[in-house]
Amino acid sequence: MYENGRADVCKLECTLYGLKQSGREWNIELDNVFKKLGFTRLTSDQCVYLRVRSGATCIMAVHVDDMTILASSLETTESLKRELSAHFELSDLGPIRQVVGLEVLRDPTARMLTLWQTQYIDRILARFGMADANPVDTPLDAHVRLRVHDGEANEQTRQLYQAMVGLLMYAALGTRPDITHAVQQLSQYASNPAPAHITAAKRSVDSDSGLTRRDSRASRMSESSDSGESTMSNGLKRKPIPIALLAAAA
């Protein structure tokens, strides 16, 4: 009941940016359109749609209203653009160069796709005043053992540390799996960090094997396997295990 004694409510006819239900309404609309076009939503990733029709494969990756098309041919890509334009007003930005903070380099001749986060890393270094810092060899110091802080961290220190760990985590999930262990270790102290934890986080930010701008483009994938089947000391058989390496991390 309002001050004027009335209990009227407004019915929303069109969603607007900033409203709580806007994202949900847009997601429902987008999902319905993709289903009409014959796409299937992946259960493993609700932002990815797949369609295989007449030998042509289409994969749609969606981030809010930004869409990335991966198709088996250029003709399939152009056909899908025409289908989508019948439902939405589209802006064709051409070949993908950047998406969700990841920079993309396509080399059709070599049939290679390279991902890196140079701009993202540069922003991290600038944010924490480390743009001119000298890189180190490892994301964590092997001679330093982090421990739980006995005291109470102030709010400013806590926010700084949590911001650093969060930014490191996105890099690890994107193109730097080699710093995953360091991020996992640092995240354990996010609720009450000490100065030693801040120092360790800064080392990870500036580490040569973690977040250097020089190495940020080197996310190449390779595969290997161990020597073969063998018998362990307890008598059990051990079969060969395939290993995939990305940015020097298994």
LINRA-V746498 format. One record per backbone hydrogen bond with DSSP energy under -1.0 kcal/mol. NH is the residue of the N-H (numbers start at 1). CO is the residue of the C=O. Records with the same first field share a line. If there is no record, write none. Layout:
NH=CO / CO
This chain:
2=6
5=2
19=16
22=19
25=21
26=22
27=23
28=24
29=25
30=26
31=27
32=28
33=29
34=30
35=31
36=32
37=33
38=35
39=34
40=50
42=48
48=45
49=60
50=40
51=58
53=56
56=53
58=51
59=70
60=49
61=68
62=47
63=66
66=63
68=61
70=59
72=57
77=73
78=74
79=75
80=76
81=77
82=78
83=79
84=80
85=81
87=84
88=84
99=102
102=99
103=116
104=97
105=114
107=112
112=107
114=105
116=103
121=117
122=118
123=119
124=120
125=121
126=122
127=123
128=124
129=126
130=125
133=130
136=206
144=141
158=154
159=155
160=156
161=157
162=158
163=159
164=160
165=161
166=162
167=163
168=164
169=165
170=166
171=167
172=168
173=169
174=170
175=171
176=171
179=176
180=177
183=179
184=180
185=181
186=182
187=183
189=186
190=187
198=194
199=195
200=196
201=197
202=198
203=199
204=200
205=201
206=202
208=136
211=207
218=215
220=218
222=245
224=243
230=238
232=236
235=232
238=230
243=224
245=222
246=249
247=220
249=246
